[in-house]
Amino acid sequence: MNRRVLLALIGTLAMALAGCGGGEESAVPPATGATSSPDLLKNAPVADAAAILSGSTMERIKKRGKLIVAEALDAPLLSQQNPTNPDEVTGFDADLAKLLAVYILGKPEVEIIPPATETREALLANGTVDVVFNTYTITEERAEQVSFAGPYFESGLAVAVKTGNTEIKGIDDLAGKTVIVGANTPAVTEVPQRQPTANVVAFGTDPQAVTALLQGRGDAYVQDLTLLASDAKSNPQLTVVGNPFTTEPYGIGLKHGDTEFKDFVNDWLKKIQDGGQWAAAWKSSLGTVVESDPPTPPAIGSVPGS
């Protein structure tokens, strides 16, 4: 994720907390609080025994009996821990991690180690975690230190409006409108490029921008989708409309050079896209606050560094 956007997201979440060979089908018992979609894990694919290569990372995970994941515990709709039940972690990234565990183990056994932005590479390099699901934007620079499966999701700038506004459905409807953006975010330059007649008004923090929108000081608020989704989750007066109009490709971080595991994870990702589990995970998380159909998953290997 863009560093400035990520810093804004972290700050907002902190405030919110304060206030291939073909897989065989297997009936997998759902983990406690695993997902709001009851059939997501039950119908999840499980890898054939032949896909668990001898001496591979997959085999080590299977022998250990759990998948160790670097994943946030305070990211609404992505991976958020239930404060009343610490064993319950829900969201899009959390569900995908459980689906990968099912594919390897036949059960959603996941151990979560919350990473800091600057520790993700080290956690993979020293073997502390098997994978990273953590809004981990694929870049060529990062790909020199880690391998990326995917991309598995594309975030980017999106549009939010005051709930009940049916006139604006996305970036194409912002011509001549007053558009709120976060200061020092990509929206400052991107909105005028897309809609030259829009009146862009910048606010220093995300809470200030949300308040301005709800007070009617702007027609729409443009910010990163994951941040807007978090805002909408905690404030039903705000609605996200449409899918992102810029791209921020998120990858699954793996230990650098582990080609066997990367191919295995990419094969799994294609299976859950084709089988509908990817869309089901999106619907039960980000899709609960975004007024659109599930987006088309990005093509695997489609960005430099993947």
Secondary structure, 3 states (H helix, E strand, C coil): CCHHHHHHHHHHHHHHHHCCCCCEECCCCCCCCCCCCCCCCCCCEECCHHHCCCCCHHHHHHHHCCEEEECCCEECCCEEEECCEEEEEECHHHHHHHHHHHHHHCCCCEEEECCCHHHHHHHHHCCCCCEECCCCECCCCHHHCEEEEEEEEEECEEEEEECCCCCCCCHHHCCCCEEEEECCCCHHHHHHHHCCCCEEEEECCHHHHHHHHHCCCCCEEEEEHHHHHHHHHHCCCEEEECCCCCCEEEEEEEECCCHHHHHHHHHHHHHHHHHCHHHHHHHCCHHHCEECCCCCCCCCCCCCCC
